[in-house]
Amino acid sequence: MAMKNQYNPQSYPHPGETLEEKLQEIGMGPKEFGIRTGKPEKTIYAIIKGESSITAEMAVQFESVTKIPANFWLNSQRLYDEYVAREKQKDIIANAVAWAKQFPLSAMIKNDWLPVCNTIEEKTMALLSFFSINSPEAWGRYYLQQELKVAFSISLAHIKEPHAVSAWLRKGELQAAEIPKTAYSENGFKELLPRLKSLMANQTTDYFNELQLLCSEVGVKVVCTSSLPKTPINGSTRWFNGNPLIQLSSSYKRNGSLCLAFFHGVGHVMLHGKKDVFLENIEYPDLQIKKEQQANSFAIRWTSSELEEEKKKESTILNKNSSRDYCRSYAT
């Protein structure tokens, strides 16, 4: 996506046009200019026609004959090349519109994941920037063909709403990137669990902020991401840039559910490998039922007691100042 306030000209001439004008001004033909600069005549003609580029070596040689500084020729070539590249990008954007329409763009804009845009082309550009990709094909290679398995080791090709799910997962990555990086300590995380259990059981107003901070100190990133329409995913656990990432969804309306989901993610971190990616409430080809059952058992052990179960039954739907707002604040 273009930088804000960045000027992109409607068109920019090839430096060959300037060369042709200069040669006419000094009364010199392409053949003579080629001899004087040590370049083949056909190369000079190709530059004049806009079919060839001016290199740094040529720019210095042209300077001696035309008396026009080398940096002018190089800057002219750079600006022309950028213009051509941006024209090609316009074609990519136009061809990507149909792909972009498969995402819940209105909800993403409402959640401030994307800027407010006036046209579908602008929304498409914003979406590509959101994913840090250049084309829908790049999105497909990452999320559907798994060409970078070290980063995302499962395919979304055979799930419902892969576009929305990928957007939700991507937002979690962006949220996680904002949390200061600390080396993961498995022992430190284990020692912290009783405190996290107590914190979530007491359910103070800012408990999620404290939960996130405590986990980040032992290298575990926890984020809560606003849910998207028609997106059934309730959570995800995976490793992101060397750290465990537990991504929870705002679809959890009660603190008890959020607590269970969190410890389910903890179970995956404690019991399973770094290469595993777990998507909750999603049927996908790489779903490992046994590992899901292990994470469920782990979560139940850490969240169940008669007293806490009673508290969960009495807990009301979170108000706007609790979990839902935490989800929104960390999603922006």
PyMOL commands that set and color helices and strands:
alter all, ss='L'
color gray80, all
select helices_A, chain A and resi 15-26+30-37+41-48+56-66+70-100+105-110+120-131+136-143+162-177+186-202+207-217+255-271+289-303+306-314+323-331
alter helices_A, ss='H'
color red, helices_A
select strands_A, chain A and resi 221-225+235-240+243-249+278-280
alter strands_A, ss='S'
color yellow, strands_A
deselect
rebuild
show_as cartoon
